[in-house]
Every structure is written in structure tokens, then in C-alpha cells.
Amino acid sequence: FVILTLTFILFSAVHAVSMPDMYTDSLIYGNYLAKLIYDSEAIPLIAGGPSIGIELSANYPPGFQLLGVFADIIAGEENQIFLKLFSTANLLFLIFLTYLWANKLFNRTFAILAVLLLVMSPVVILHSRVASFYLYLVLHFSLAIYFLQKFTSTKSRIFLIAASIFSLFLIIPLSFSS
């Protein structure tokens, strides 16, 4: 099970790095715009209006590009490979969350079955190999529901706050994409 899942993740990472992006100019533009905002500590006025950056990079949520800028700053250079691997990293976290959640609700056998069904889903296979934000949204939706479920079972406000934060990660990108 572990070897199969790790092989799938490794294959997805190699495929994501070696293949071109689906929305290359949008991804690169959004990354450069986020870096410009980070460096200048303000939203620049771009010819055509200040919202042109949001419209040109609507294929990716703002947090996606900001994490790419963060990776660029840590690496010390601008490199799109980090953004290409972001979908695969989201898949890894989604697999871990699926296992953790199914193991808590049922048992280990169902948790392994849930992870295998997730990894073998054609939509997950497609989007784990391309730099897209679908797995980003699925991960944040799953985390919001997971923490909401934990809040209902424990009544601890920290889980409600966590669910609200991950819900905001969903609402903000979806409002820009319309």
C-alpha cells in the first residue's frame, strides 16, 4: 500500500515537472505579480487598471501564487518548478488527511481503502500531474469539513476557527474566478 502510494506520488511529481503548464502565462504572471506586491508592499497600478492582475491570474487562487513567491524567496531565485510541484504536495496532504479521517471514523482497513480509491480516481490522477489549483481547493474544502466535524464532536472553538480559516481559503479564490 505504502509503496503503491509513494510510487504514484513520485510519478505525479516527475510528470508535473517535466510537462508544460496548462495555463503557463497565467501562472507565471500571477507569480510575478505576487512577487511585485511582496517586494513593494503595495498593490501596483498596472496599465489597464489595478484589477488586471486578478483577471489574468484568475485560473489560480491568490494563496497559490503567494506560496510560489515564498518558495522563490527561500530558494533565492525565481523558479516555476515549485509551483508545478504544488499540486503534488497538495495531493500528498490530501492522502494523509483522507487516511487520518477515515481511520478516525472507521478503522485502518477502511482508511487504506479510502486512500486507494482516492489515488485511483481519474480526476485526481489528472490534476495531480498538472499545475492546477483543483487539488488545492479540494484539500482546503476537506480540511474545512474535517475541522467542522471535529468541532461538532468536541465543541472546542479552535476547531471552529480552523474550519472558518480553511473556508476562507475556498471563498476568496472562487470569488475571483467568476
N, C-alpha and C positions, 0 to 999 in steps of 0.2 A: 504494500500500500504506500509506504513512505517513498520507496524507490520510484514507483509509478508517478506519484505526485511531484517529486523533485525533478524527474525527467521531463514531465510536462512543463514545469516552470522554467527549466533550463532551455528547453526548445522554444518556449514563448519568448524568453529574453533574447536569445540569439536571433530569432525571426524578427523581433521588434527592432533590433539594432541594425540588421542587415537590409531590411526593406525600407522603401521610402514612406514618408508620412502620407496619410490620407489628405490632410489639409495643411500642407507644408507651409505655405505663406502665412496662413492664419496662425499657426503655431509659432513660427519664427517672429512674426510681427508682434504677437501678444507677449512673447518672451522679452523682446527688445523694449516694448512699451512698459512692461512691468519693471525692467531694469532701469529705464529712464525715470520712472516715477520713484523708484527706490533711491537712485542716485541724487535726484534733485529735491526729494522730499516734498514734491508737489505734483499735481496733475498738469502736464504741459498743454498749452494751447496749440493744437495741430491745425494746419491749414484744412479747412473744411469743417471746423468745429471741434470742440473738445470731446464729443462722443464718438468720433470716427474710430478711435481705437477699440471701443467696446463693440461697435458694429463689425469691424474687420476681424476681431478675435472672438466672435460670438460662438464659434464651434467649441471653445474651451472655456471652462469657468475660470474666474479670476484667481482662485486659490491654486489652480493647476499651474498657471504661469508663474505665480509668486514662489511656489516651491521650486520651479525650474530656476528662477533667479537666485534663490537661496543656494541651490546646488552649484550654480555658476560661481557665486561668491566664495563658497567653500573651496571649490576646485581651483579658483584663481583665474579661470578663463571661461569664455563663452563656448558652450558645447551642448548641442541638441540631444546628445545620447542620453543625458539624464532625463529629459522629458520623454524620450522614447521608451525608457525603462519604467516610467512611472505607472503605466497601465499594468505591467507585470508585477510591480511592487504592490499595487492595489489588489491584484489577484491573490498574491501571497497572503495579505492581510484578510481578504475575504474568505480564503480557505481556512485560515486559523479561526476566524470568527464563526464560520459555519461549524467547524468541529467543536469549538468550545460551547456554542449554543445548543447544538444537537446532543452533545454529551451531557449537558446540564438538564435538558428537558427529557431525554430518553435514556440511552445508555451508549456505551462505546461502540457497539456493533452498528447502531443506527447513525452514530456520528461518522463512522467510516463510510457507510453507505451514502450519507448526505454529501460528504466531500467528493466521493466518486461520481455521484450524479452531477454535482456542480462542475467538476473538471471535465466531464464528458459531454456537457451541454454545448451544442454547436454555436450558440451565441457567445458563450464565454470563451470558447476556443477562438473564435474570430476576433473578439475585442481584446483578448489578452495579447494578441500578436501585433496590433496596430496601435499607434499613439492616438488614442481616443479617450474621451472622458466618460464613457458609459460605465466602465468598472468603477471609476471614481464616484459617480452618482450612486451606483448600486451599493458600494461599500458604505457610503455615508447614510443612505437610506436604511441599510441593515443595522448600522450602529445606532441610529436614532430609535429604531424599533426595539433593538436589544436593550438599550438603556431605559426605554419606556416600560418594557416588560419587567426589568429589574426594579424600577420604581414602584410598579403596581404590586410586586411581591414583597418588597422590603419597606416601602413608604419613606425611603431616605431621599431627601431633597437633592442630594448631589447627583443622583441618577436622573432626576428630572432636569436639572441644569445641563447635564451632559447630553440628554436627548434633545433639549432645545438647541444646544450649540450645533449638533450634527444636523438638525432640521434646518438651521440657518444655512449651513453649507449646501443644502439642497435648494432652498428657496432663492437664494441670491443668483446662482448660475441659471436656473430655469427662468428667472425673470428677464435675464439678458438675452436669452436665446429666442424669445418670441418676436 
